Amino acid sequence: MDDWISSFVFFFAVIDPVGTLPVFIAVTGRHSEWQRRKIAILAVAVATGILMFFLLLGQYLLEAIGVPLSAFQVAGGIVLFLFALTMIFGEGKPEMEVGIIREGHETAIFPLAVPSIASPGAMLAAVVLTDNHRFDPIHQVNTASAMLAVLGIVLLLLLTANWIFRWIGNAGASIVSRVMGLILASVATTNVLVGLQQFFIT
């Protein structure tokens, strides 16, 4: 249960369901209610497919090109840490991705499915948390279930986005995004330390 909760918190931080709400509302502002529901389902479905691909085959892909998972973990941890800093000190996730939408990319695939839901950090988490050399199949199934639980929350939030956003507002979403950034920074630091340890041990 502790491992499941840890994986859940990790995925919740990197996917940031609350931070996706302003993006979704901006994308679907001119659509009817049933169209918004369709877009939400499509975006989550595409993101789920991408993350499941990395969860199942990401490590094999890395090994095929000769990149050890420990090196990928260190590199990913550094990238995650820099991303977390932008969430904390710079523009939060809502502001960055709403800016993308204003450039005209108003589809369910971009920026909703990628990079808002299936973010680079989420792809990294799917690979690192299911390392075949460190975790048995039961642990990997638990990790997959934690990821799917977070994606389920994303879908639920998107389907109720209008009501939720009226309640928390853009400022509330930005605050949550920055808190998630702080959690993500600590997780990224742990990834770097563990990756370095694994690299020198092997």
mmCIF file of the C-alpha atoms, coordinates in Angstrom:
data_MODEL
# 
_entry.id   MODEL 
# 
loop_
_atom_site.group_PDB 
_atom_site.id 
_atom_site.type_symbol 
_atom_site.label_atom_id 
_atom_site.label_alt_id 
_atom_site.label_comp_id 
_atom_site.label_asym_id 
_atom_site.label_entity_id 
_atom_site.label_seq_id 
_atom_site.pdbx_PDB_ins_code 
_atom_site.Cartn_x 
_atom_site.Cartn_y 
_atom_site.Cartn_z 
_atom_site.occupancy 
_atom_site.B_iso_or_equiv 
_atom_site.pdbx_formal_charge 
_atom_site.auth_seq_id 
_atom_site.auth_comp_id 
_atom_site.auth_asym_id 
_atom_site.auth_atom_id 
_atom_site.pdbx_PDB_model_num 
ATOM 1   C CA . MET A 1 1   ? 0.000   0.000  0.000   1.00 0.00 ? 1   MET A CA 1 
ATOM 2   C CA . ASP A 1 2   ? 2.862   2.393  0.810   1.00 0.00 ? 2   ASP A CA 1 
ATOM 3   C CA . ASP A 1 3   ? 4.406   1.742  -2.611  1.00 0.00 ? 3   ASP A CA 1 
ATOM 4   C CA . TRP A 1 4   ? 1.049   2.274  -4.307  1.00 0.00 ? 4   TRP A CA 1 
ATOM 5   C CA . ILE A 1 5   ? 0.524   5.587  -2.508  1.00 0.00 ? 5   ILE A CA 1 
ATOM 6   C CA . SER A 1 6   ? 4.065   6.691  -3.390  1.00 0.00 ? 6   SER A CA 1 
ATOM 7   C CA . SER A 1 7   ? 3.479   5.884  -7.066  1.00 0.00 ? 7   SER A CA 1 
ATOM 8   C CA . PHE A 1 8   ? 0.099   7.620  -6.958  1.00 0.00 ? 8   PHE A CA 1 
ATOM 9   C CA . VAL A 1 9   ? 1.589   10.816 -5.498  1.00 0.00 ? 9   VAL A CA 1 
ATOM 10  C CA . PHE A 1 10  ? 4.419   10.726 -8.036  1.00 0.00 ? 10  PHE A CA 1 
ATOM 11  C CA . PHE A 1 11  ? 2.033   10.424 -10.984 1.00 0.00 ? 11  PHE A CA 1 
ATOM 12  C CA . PHE A 1 12  ? -0.319  13.015 -9.491  1.00 0.00 ? 12  PHE A CA 1 
ATOM 13  C CA . ALA A 1 13  ? 2.580   15.489 -9.278  1.00 0.00 ? 13  ALA A CA 1 
ATOM 14  C CA . VAL A 1 14  ? 3.892   14.963 -12.807 1.00 0.00 ? 14  VAL A CA 1 
ATOM 15  C CA . ILE A 1 15  ? 0.482   14.782 -14.505 1.00 0.00 ? 15  ILE A CA 1 
ATOM 16  C CA . ASP A 1 16  ? -0.977  17.631 -12.390 1.00 0.00 ? 16  ASP A CA 1 
ATOM 17  C CA . PRO A 1 17  ? -4.713  17.032 -12.974 1.00 0.00 ? 17  PRO A CA 1 
ATOM 18  C CA . VAL A 1 18  ? -5.793  20.354 -11.429 1.00 0.00 ? 18  VAL A CA 1 
ATOM 19  C CA . GLY A 1 19  ? -3.361  22.315 -13.590 1.00 0.00 ? 19  GLY A CA 1 
ATOM 20  C CA . THR A 1 20  ? -4.939  20.777 -16.674 1.00 0.00 ? 20  THR A CA 1 
ATOM 21  C CA . LEU A 1 21  ? -8.336  22.343 -15.922 1.00 0.00 ? 21  LEU A CA 1 
ATOM 22  C CA . PRO A 1 22  ? -7.621  25.865 -17.270 1.00 0.00 ? 22  PRO A CA 1 
ATOM 23  C CA . VAL A 1 23  ? -6.098  24.329 -20.388 1.00 0.00 ? 23  VAL A CA 1 
ATOM 24  C CA . PHE A 1 24  ? -9.186  22.193 -20.980 1.00 0.00 ? 24  PHE A CA 1 
ATOM 25  C CA . ILE A 1 25  ? -11.549 25.121 -20.440 1.00 0.00 ? 25  ILE A CA 1 
ATOM 26  C CA . ALA A 1 26  ? -9.590  27.279 -22.878 1.00 0.00 ? 26  ALA A CA 1 
ATOM 27  C CA . VAL A 1 27  ? -9.539  24.521 -25.499 1.00 0.00 ? 27  VAL A CA 1 
ATOM 28  C CA . THR A 1 28  ? -13.248 23.767 -25.236 1.00 0.00 ? 28  THR A CA 1 
ATOM 29  C CA . GLY A 1 29  ? -14.581 27.273 -24.664 1.00 0.00 ? 29  GLY A CA 1 
ATOM 30  C CA . ARG A 1 30  ? -16.492 27.364 -27.965 1.00 0.00 ? 30  ARG A CA 1 
ATOM 31  C CA . HIS A 1 31  ? -17.774 23.786 -27.847 1.00 0.00 ? 31  HIS A CA 1 
ATOM 32  C CA . SER A 1 32  ? -21.069 22.431 -26.629 1.00 0.00 ? 32  SER A CA 1 
ATOM 33  C CA . GLU A 1 33  ? -21.308 20.345 -23.488 1.00 0.00 ? 33  GLU A CA 1 
ATOM 34  C CA . TRP A 1 34  ? -21.410 16.994 -25.304 1.00 0.00 ? 34  TRP A CA 1 
ATOM 35  C CA . GLN A 1 35  ? -18.439 18.028 -27.445 1.00 0.00 ? 35  GLN A CA 1 
ATOM 36  C CA . ARG A 1 36  ? -16.467 18.937 -24.325 1.00 0.00 ? 36  ARG A CA 1 
ATOM 37  C CA . ARG A 1 37  ? -17.180 15.499 -22.899 1.00 0.00 ? 37  ARG A CA 1 
ATOM 38  C CA . LYS A 1 38  ? -16.036 13.875 -26.134 1.00 0.00 ? 38  LYS A CA 1 
ATOM 39  C CA . ILE A 1 39  ? -12.816 15.907 -26.137 1.00 0.00 ? 39  ILE A CA 1 
ATOM 40  C CA . ALA A 1 40  ? -12.139 15.019 -22.486 1.00 0.00 ? 40  ALA A CA 1 
ATOM 41  C CA . ILE A 1 41  ? -12.569 11.302 -23.142 1.00 0.00 ? 41  ILE A CA 1 
ATOM 42  C CA . LEU A 1 42  ? -10.416 11.428 -26.274 1.00 0.00 ? 42  LEU A CA 1 
ATOM 43  C CA . ALA A 1 43  ? -7.624  13.375 -24.565 1.00 0.00 ? 43  ALA A CA 1 
ATOM 44  C CA . VAL A 1 44  ? -7.457  11.015 -21.593 1.00 0.00 ? 44  VAL A CA 1 
ATOM 45  C CA . ALA A 1 45  ? -7.654  7.953  -23.858 1.00 0.00 ? 45  ALA A CA 1 
ATOM 46  C CA . VAL A 1 46  ? -4.729  9.152  -25.991 1.00 0.00 ? 46  VAL A CA 1 
ATOM 47  C CA . ALA A 1 47  ? -2.677  10.077 -22.922 1.00 0.00 ? 47  ALA A CA 1 
ATOM 48  C CA . THR A 1 48  ? -3.399  6.666  -21.380 1.00 0.00 ? 48  THR A CA 1 
ATOM 49  C CA . GLY A 1 49  ? -2.225  4.918  -24.534 1.00 0.00 ? 49  GLY A CA 1 
ATOM 50  C CA . ILE A 1 50  ? 1.020   6.899  -24.595 1.00 0.00 ? 50  ILE A CA 1 
ATOM 51  C CA . LEU A 1 51  ? 1.794   6.312  -20.925 1.00 0.00 ? 51  LEU A CA 1 
ATOM 52  C CA . MET A 1 52  ? 0.955   2.610  -21.153 1.00 0.00 ? 52  MET A CA 1 
ATOM 53  C CA . PHE A 1 53  ? 3.347   2.330  -24.106 1.00 0.00 ? 53  PHE A CA 1 
ATOM 54  C CA . PHE A 1 54  ? 6.158   3.803  -22.009 1.00 0.00 ? 54  PHE A CA 1 
ATOM 55  C CA . LEU A 1 55  ? 5.177   1.680  -19.032 1.00 0.00 ? 55  LEU A CA 1 
ATOM 56  C CA . LEU A 1 56  ? 5.252   -1.561 -21.033 1.00 0.00 ? 56  LEU A CA 1 
ATOM 57  C CA . LEU A 1 57  ? 7.939   -0.921 -23.653 1.00 0.00 ? 57  LEU A CA 1 
ATOM 58  C CA . GLY A 1 58  ? 9.878   2.163  -22.574 1.00 0.00 ? 58  GLY A CA 1 
ATOM 59  C CA . GLN A 1 59  ? 12.652  0.261  -20.847 1.00 0.00 ? 59  GLN A CA 1 
ATOM 60  C CA . TYR A 1 60  ? 13.060  -2.151 -23.770 1.00 0.00 ? 60  TYR A CA 1 
ATOM 61  C CA . LEU A 1 61  ? 13.368  0.807  -26.132 1.00 0.00 ? 61  LEU A CA 1 
ATOM 62  C CA . LEU A 1 62  ? 16.087  2.352  -23.986 1.00 0.00 ? 62  LEU A CA 1 
ATOM 63  C CA . GLU A 1 63  ? 17.973  -0.903 -23.747 1.00 0.00 ? 63  GLU A CA 1 
ATOM 64  C CA . ALA A 1 64  ? 17.728  -1.381 -27.521 1.00 0.00 ? 64  ALA A CA 1 
ATOM 65  C CA . ILE A 1 65  ? 19.576  1.896  -28.095 1.00 0.00 ? 65  ILE A CA 1 
ATOM 66  C CA . GLY A 1 66  ? 22.084  1.183  -25.339 1.00 0.00 ? 66  GLY A CA 1 
ATOM 67  C CA . VAL A 1 67  ? 20.934  3.701  -22.729 1.00 0.00 ? 67  VAL A CA 1 
ATOM 68  C CA . PRO A 1 68  ? 21.016  2.327  -19.165 1.00 0.00 ? 68  PRO A CA 1 
ATOM 69  C CA . LEU A 1 69  ? 17.940  3.099  -17.119 1.00 0.00 ? 69  LEU A CA 1 
ATOM 70  C CA . SER A 1 70  ? 20.097  4.660  -14.403 1.00 0.00 ? 70  SER A CA 1 
ATOM 71  C CA . ALA A 1 71  ? 21.438  7.240  -16.889 1.00 0.00 ? 71  ALA A CA 1 
ATOM 72  C CA . PHE A 1 72  ? 17.910  7.908  -18.139 1.00 0.00 ? 72  PHE A CA 1 
ATOM 73  C CA . GLN A 1 73  ? 16.796  8.298  -14.542 1.00 0.00 ? 73  GLN A CA 1 
ATOM 74  C CA . VAL A 1 74  ? 19.522  10.852 -13.771 1.00 0.00 ? 74  VAL A CA 1 
ATOM 75  C CA . ALA A 1 75  ? 18.852  12.801 -16.970 1.00 0.00 ? 75  ALA A CA 1 
ATOM 76  C CA . GLY A 1 76  ? 15.120  12.640 -16.404 1.00 0.00 ? 76  GLY A CA 1 
ATOM 77  C CA . GLY A 1 77  ? 15.542  13.725 -12.796 1.00 0.00 ? 77  GLY A CA 1 
ATOM 78  C CA . ILE A 1 78  ? 17.492  16.794 -13.878 1.00 0.00 ? 78  ILE A CA 1 
ATOM 79  C CA . VAL A 1 79  ? 14.868  17.665 -16.492 1.00 0.00 ? 79  VAL A CA 1 
ATOM 80  C CA . LEU A 1 80  ? 12.096  17.110 -13.953 1.00 0.00 ? 80  LEU A CA 1 
ATOM 81  C CA . PHE A 1 81  ? 13.871  19.345 -11.449 1.00 0.00 ? 81  PHE A CA 1 
ATOM 82  C CA . LEU A 1 82  ? 14.213  22.160 -13.996 1.00 0.00 ? 82  LEU A CA 1 
ATOM 83  C CA . PHE A 1 83  ? 10.567  21.699 -14.963 1.00 0.00 ? 83  PHE A CA 1 
ATOM 84  C CA . ALA A 1 84  ? 9.590   21.810 -11.285 1.00 0.00 ? 84  ALA A CA 1 
ATOM 85  C CA . LEU A 1 85  ? 11.488  25.095 -10.866 1.00 0.00 ? 85  LEU A CA 1 
ATOM 86  C CA . THR A 1 86  ? 9.469   26.653 -13.678 1.00 0.00 ? 86  THR A CA 1 
ATOM 87  C CA . MET A 1 87  ? 6.296   25.463 -11.961 1.00 0.00 ? 87  MET A CA 1 
ATOM 88  C CA . ILE A 1 88  ? 7.392   27.045 -8.663  1.00 0.00 ? 88  ILE A CA 1 
ATOM 89  C CA . PHE A 1 89  ? 9.101   30.291 -9.708  1.00 0.00 ? 89  PHE A CA 1 
ATOM 90  C CA . GLY A 1 90  ? 8.041   30.886 -13.295 1.00 0.00 ? 90  GLY A CA 1 
ATOM 91  C CA . GLU A 1 91  ? 4.770   30.515 -15.082 1.00 0.00 ? 91  GLU A CA 1 
ATOM 92  C CA . GLY A 1 92  ? 2.688   27.706 -13.702 1.00 0.00 ? 92  GLY A CA 1 
ATOM 93  C CA . LYS A 1 93  ? 1.375   24.898 -15.861 1.00 0.00 ? 93  LYS A CA 1 
ATOM 94  C CA . PRO A 1 94  ? -1.969  26.616 -16.548 1.00 0.00 ? 94  PRO A CA 1 
ATOM 95  C CA . GLU A 1 95  ? -0.336  29.849 -17.785 1.00 0.00 ? 95  GLU A CA 1 
ATOM 96  C CA . MET A 1 96  ? 2.211   28.058 -19.990 1.00 0.00 ? 96  MET A CA 1 
ATOM 97  C CA . GLU A 1 97  ? -0.260  25.783 -21.704 1.00 0.00 ? 97  GLU A CA 1 
ATOM 98  C CA . VAL A 1 98  ? -3.019  28.361 -22.092 1.00 0.00 ? 98  VAL A CA 1 
ATOM 99  C CA . GLY A 1 99  ? -0.373  30.417 -23.874 1.00 0.00 ? 99  GLY A CA 1 
ATOM 100 C CA . ILE A 1 100 ? 0.139   27.510 -26.259 1.00 0.00 ? 100 ILE A CA 1 
ATOM 101 C CA . ILE A 1 101 ? -3.586  27.379 -26.925 1.00 0.00 ? 101 ILE A CA 1 
ATOM 102 C CA . ARG A 1 102 ? -3.659  31.058 -27.800 1.00 0.00 ? 102 ARG A CA 1 
ATOM 103 C CA . GLU A 1 103 ? -1.240  30.312 -30.616 1.00 0.00 ? 103 GLU A CA 1 
ATOM 104 C CA . GLY A 1 104 ? -4.010  28.315 -32.286 1.00 0.00 ? 104 GLY A CA 1 
ATOM 105 C CA . HIS A 1 105 ? -3.329  24.696 -31.309 1.00 0.00 ? 105 HIS A CA 1 
ATOM 106 C CA . GLU A 1 106 ? -6.857  23.903 -30.147 1.00 0.00 ? 106 GLU A CA 1 
ATOM 107 C CA . THR A 1 107 ? -7.152  20.134 -30.310 1.00 0.00 ? 107 THR A CA 1 
ATOM 108 C CA . ALA A 1 108 ? -7.730  17.328 -27.864 1.00 0.00 ? 108 ALA A CA 1 
ATOM 109 C CA . ILE A 1 109 ? -4.346  15.850 -28.763 1.00 0.00 ? 109 ILE A CA 1 
ATOM 110 C CA . PHE A 1 110 ? -2.245  18.983 -28.281 1.00 0.00 ? 110 PHE A CA 1 
ATOM 111 C CA . PRO A 1 111 ? -1.880  20.445 -25.740 1.00 0.00 ? 111 PRO A CA 1 
ATOM 112 C CA . LEU A 1 112 ? -4.380  18.375 -23.770 1.00 0.00 ? 112 LEU A CA 1 
ATOM 113 C CA . ALA A 1 113 ? -3.238  14.778 -24.252 1.00 0.00 ? 113 ALA A CA 1 
ATOM 114 C CA . VAL A 1 114 ? 0.382   15.831 -24.841 1.00 0.00 ? 114 VAL A CA 1 
ATOM 115 C CA . PRO A 1 115 ? 2.039   17.519 -23.005 1.00 0.00 ? 115 PRO A CA 1 
ATOM 116 C CA . SER A 1 116 ? -0.607  18.454 -20.435 1.00 0.00 ? 116 SER A CA 1 
ATOM 117 C CA . ILE A 1 117 ? -1.664  14.946 -19.343 1.00 0.00 ? 117 ILE A CA 1 
ATOM 118 C CA . ALA A 1 118 ? 1.018   12.666 -20.799 1.00 0.00 ? 118 ALA A CA 1 
ATOM 119 C CA . SER A 1 119 ? 3.811   15.013 -19.813 1.00 0.00 ? 119 SER A CA 1 
ATOM 120 C CA . PRO A 1 120 ? 7.518   14.193 -20.216 1.00 0.00 ? 120 PRO A CA 1 
ATOM 121 C CA . GLY A 1 121 ? 7.655   13.709 -16.462 1.00 0.00 ? 121 GLY A CA 1 
ATOM 122 C CA . ALA A 1 122 ? 4.803   11.203 -16.587 1.00 0.00 ? 122 ALA A CA 1 
ATOM 123 C CA . MET A 1 123 ? 6.551   9.271  -19.366 1.00 0.00 ? 123 MET A CA 1 
ATOM 124 C CA . LEU A 1 124 ? 9.710   9.146  -17.267 1.00 0.00 ? 124 LEU A CA 1 
ATOM 125 C CA . ALA A 1 125 ? 7.756   8.020  -14.213 1.00 0.00 ? 125 ALA A CA 1 
ATOM 126 C CA . ALA A 1 126 ? 6.154   5.202  -16.201 1.00 0.00 ? 126 ALA A CA 1 
ATOM 127 C CA . VAL A 1 127 ? 9.607   3.891  -17.146 1.00 0.00 ? 127 VAL A CA 1 
ATOM 128 C CA . VAL A 1 128 ? 11.421  4.422  -13.858 1.00 0.00 ? 128 VAL A CA 1 
ATOM 129 C CA . LEU A 1 129 ? 8.700   3.072  -11.579 1.00 0.00 ? 129 LEU A CA 1 
ATOM 130 C CA . THR A 1 130 ? 8.435   -0.170 -13.570 1.00 0.00 ? 130 THR A CA 1 
ATOM 131 C CA . ASP A 1 131 ? 12.160  -0.924 -13.884 1.00 0.00 ? 131 ASP A CA 1 
ATOM 132 C CA . ASN A 1 132 ? 12.363  -4.645 -14.729 1.00 0.00 ? 132 ASN A CA 1 
ATOM 133 C CA . HIS A 1 133 ? 15.637  -4.960 -12.821 1.00 0.00 ? 133 HIS A CA 1 
ATOM 134 C CA . ARG A 1 134 ? 14.245  -3.513 -9.593  1.00 0.00 ? 134 ARG A CA 1 
ATOM 135 C CA . PHE A 1 135 ? 10.547  -4.377 -9.460  1.00 0.00 ? 135 PHE A CA 1 
ATOM 136 C CA . ASP A 1 136 ? 8.633   -7.630 -9.813  1.00 0.00 ? 136 ASP A CA 1 
ATOM 137 C CA . PRO A 1 137 ? 5.470   -7.971 -11.954 1.00 0.00 ? 137 PRO A CA 1 
ATOM 138 C CA . ILE A 1 138 ? 3.160   -7.472 -8.969  1.00 0.00 ? 138 ILE A CA 1 
ATOM 139 C CA . HIS A 1 139 ? 4.798   -4.144 -8.142  1.00 0.00 ? 139 HIS A CA 1 
ATOM 140 C CA . GLN A 1 140 ? 4.593   -3.128 -11.809 1.00 0.00 ? 140 GLN A CA 1 
ATOM 141 C CA . VAL A 1 141 ? 0.876   -3.936 -11.897 1.00 0.00 ? 141 VAL A CA 1 
ATOM 142 C CA . ASN A 1 142 ? 0.398   -1.839 -8.748  1.00 0.00 ? 142 ASN A CA 1 
ATOM 143 C CA . THR A 1 143 ? 2.272   1.030  -10.401 1.00 0.00 ? 143 THR A CA 1 
ATOM 144 C CA . ALA A 1 144 ? 0.104   0.737  -13.500 1.00 0.00 ? 144 ALA A CA 1 
ATOM 145 C CA . SER A 1 145 ? -3.036  0.797  -11.352 1.00 0.00 ? 145 SER A CA 1 
ATOM 146 C CA . ALA A 1 146 ? -1.806  3.938  -9.551  1.00 0.00 ? 146 ALA A CA 1 
ATOM 147 C CA . MET A 1 147 ? -1.182  5.628  -12.892 1.00 0.00 ? 147 MET A CA 1 
ATOM 148 C CA . LEU A 1 148 ? -4.618  4.620  -14.169 1.00 0.00 ? 148 LEU A CA 1 
ATOM 149 C CA . ALA A 1 149 ? -6.190  5.922  -10.948 1.00 0.00 ? 149 ALA A CA 1 
ATOM 150 C CA . VAL A 1 150 ? -4.611  9.338  -11.546 1.00 0.00 ? 150 VAL A CA 1 
ATOM 151 C CA . LEU A 1 151 ? -5.796  9.298  -15.159 1.00 0.00 ? 151 LEU A CA 1 
ATOM 152 C CA . GLY A 1 152 ? -9.265  8.437  -13.880 1.00 0.00 ? 152 GLY A CA 1 
ATOM 153 C CA . ILE A 1 153 ? -9.119  11.516 -11.661 1.00 0.00 ? 153 ILE A CA 1 
ATOM 154 C CA . VAL A 1 154 ? -8.050  13.574 -14.668 1.00 0.00 ? 154 VAL A CA 1 
ATOM 155 C CA . LEU A 1 155 ? -11.065 12.374 -16.634 1.00 0.00 ? 155 LEU A CA 1 
ATOM 156 C CA . LEU A 1 156 ? -13.407 13.063 -13.721 1.00 0.00 ? 156 LEU A CA 1 
ATOM 157 C CA . LEU A 1 157 ? -12.031 16.589 -13.294 1.00 0.00 ? 157 LEU A CA 1 
ATOM 158 C CA . LEU A 1 158 ? -12.291 17.342 -17.007 1.00 0.00 ? 158 LEU A CA 1 
ATOM 159 C CA . LEU A 1 159 ? -15.883 16.140 -17.131 1.00 0.00 ? 159 LEU A CA 1 
ATOM 160 C CA . THR A 1 160 ? -16.723 18.488 -14.242 1.00 0.00 ? 160 THR A CA 1 
ATOM 161 C CA . ALA A 1 161 ? -14.267 21.210 -15.301 1.00 0.00 ? 161 ALA A CA 1 
ATOM 162 C CA . ASN A 1 162 ? -16.678 24.128 -15.598 1.00 0.00 ? 162 ASN A CA 1 
ATOM 163 C CA . TRP A 1 163 ? -18.054 23.707 -12.070 1.00 0.00 ? 163 TRP A CA 1 
ATOM 164 C CA . ILE A 1 164 ? -14.620 23.135 -10.514 1.00 0.00 ? 164 ILE A CA 1 
ATOM 165 C CA . PHE A 1 165 ? -12.956 26.060 -12.254 1.00 0.00 ? 165 PHE A CA 1 
ATOM 166 C CA . ARG A 1 166 ? -15.719 28.419 -11.134 1.00 0.00 ? 166 ARG A CA 1 
ATOM 167 C CA . TRP A 1 167 ? -14.951 27.292 -7.593  1.00 0.00 ? 167 TRP A CA 1 
ATOM 168 C CA . ILE A 1 168 ? -11.119 27.502 -7.489  1.00 0.00 ? 168 ILE A CA 1 
ATOM 169 C CA . GLY A 1 169 ? -10.489 29.993 -10.290 1.00 0.00 ? 169 GLY A CA 1 
ATOM 170 C CA . ASN A 1 170 ? -7.298  30.363 -12.299 1.00 0.00 ? 170 ASN A CA 1 
ATOM 171 C CA . ALA A 1 171 ? -5.414  31.577 -9.207  1.00 0.00 ? 171 ALA A CA 1 
ATOM 172 C CA . GLY A 1 172 ? -6.354  28.440 -7.291  1.00 0.00 ? 172 GLY A CA 1 
ATOM 173 C CA . ALA A 1 173 ? -5.186  26.214 -10.134 1.00 0.00 ? 173 ALA A CA 1 
ATOM 174 C CA . SER A 1 174 ? -1.911  28.127 -10.262 1.00 0.00 ? 174 SER A CA 1 
ATOM 175 C CA . ILE A 1 175 ? -1.359  27.663 -6.507  1.00 0.00 ? 175 ILE A CA 1 
ATOM 176 C CA . VAL A 1 176 ? -1.981  23.922 -6.754  1.00 0.00 ? 176 VAL A CA 1 
ATOM 177 C CA . SER A 1 177 ? 0.391   23.722 -9.708  1.00 0.00 ? 177 SER A CA 1 
ATOM 178 C CA . ARG A 1 178 ? 3.159   25.378 -7.684  1.00 0.00 ? 178 ARG A CA 1 
ATOM 179 C CA . VAL A 1 179 ? 2.619   23.035 -4.738  1.00 0.00 ? 179 VAL A CA 1 
ATOM 180 C CA . MET A 1 180 ? 2.872   20.111 -7.152  1.00 0.00 ? 180 MET A CA 1 
ATOM 181 C CA . GLY A 1 181 ? 6.074   21.692 -8.464  1.00 0.00 ? 181 GLY A CA 1 
ATOM 182 C CA . LEU A 1 182 ? 7.606   21.601 -4.986  1.00 0.00 ? 182 LEU A CA 1 
ATOM 183 C CA . ILE A 1 183 ? 6.686   17.935 -4.584  1.00 0.00 ? 183 ILE A CA 1 
ATOM 184 C CA . LEU A 1 184 ? 8.037   17.211 -8.048  1.00 0.00 ? 184 LEU A CA 1 
ATOM 185 C CA . ALA A 1 185 ? 11.356  18.904 -7.208  1.00 0.00 ? 185 ALA A CA 1 
ATOM 186 C CA . SER A 1 186 ? 11.877  16.620 -4.216  1.00 0.00 ? 186 SER A CA 1 
ATOM 187 C CA . VAL A 1 187 ? 10.944  13.565 -6.283  1.00 0.00 ? 187 VAL A CA 1 
ATOM 188 C CA . ALA A 1 188 ? 13.331  14.644 -9.041  1.00 0.00 ? 188 ALA A CA 1 
ATOM 189 C CA . THR A 1 189 ? 16.183  15.014 -6.542  1.00 0.00 ? 189 THR A CA 1 
ATOM 190 C CA . THR A 1 190 ? 15.505  11.515 -5.255  1.00 0.00 ? 190 THR A CA 1 
ATOM 191 C CA . ASN A 1 191 ? 15.562  10.191 -8.813  1.00 0.00 ? 191 ASN A CA 1 
ATOM 192 C CA . VAL A 1 192 ? 18.971  11.720 -9.457  1.00 0.00 ? 192 VAL A CA 1 
ATOM 193 C CA . LEU A 1 193 ? 20.445  10.319 -6.240  1.00 0.00 ? 193 LEU A CA 1 
ATOM 194 C CA . VAL A 1 194 ? 19.024  6.832  -6.828  1.00 0.00 ? 194 VAL A CA 1 
ATOM 195 C CA . GLY A 1 195 ? 20.096  6.904  -10.465 1.00 0.00 ? 195 GLY A CA 1 
ATOM 196 C CA . LEU A 1 196 ? 23.664  7.834  -9.542  1.00 0.00 ? 196 LEU A CA 1 
ATOM 197 C CA . GLN A 1 197 ? 23.749  5.101  -6.932  1.00 0.00 ? 197 GLN A CA 1 
ATOM 198 C CA . GLN A 1 198 ? 22.512  2.485  -9.398  1.00 0.00 ? 198 GLN A CA 1 
ATOM 199 C CA . PHE A 1 199 ? 24.913  3.660  -12.110 1.00 0.00 ? 199 PHE A CA 1 
ATOM 200 C CA . PHE A 1 200 ? 28.015  3.326  -9.928  1.00 0.00 ? 200 PHE A CA 1 
ATOM 201 C CA . ILE A 1 201 ? 26.870  0.033  -8.407  1.00 0.00 ? 201 ILE A CA 1 
ATOM 202 C CA . THR A 1 202 ? 26.425  -1.546 -11.830 1.00 0.00 ? 202 THR A CA 1 
# 
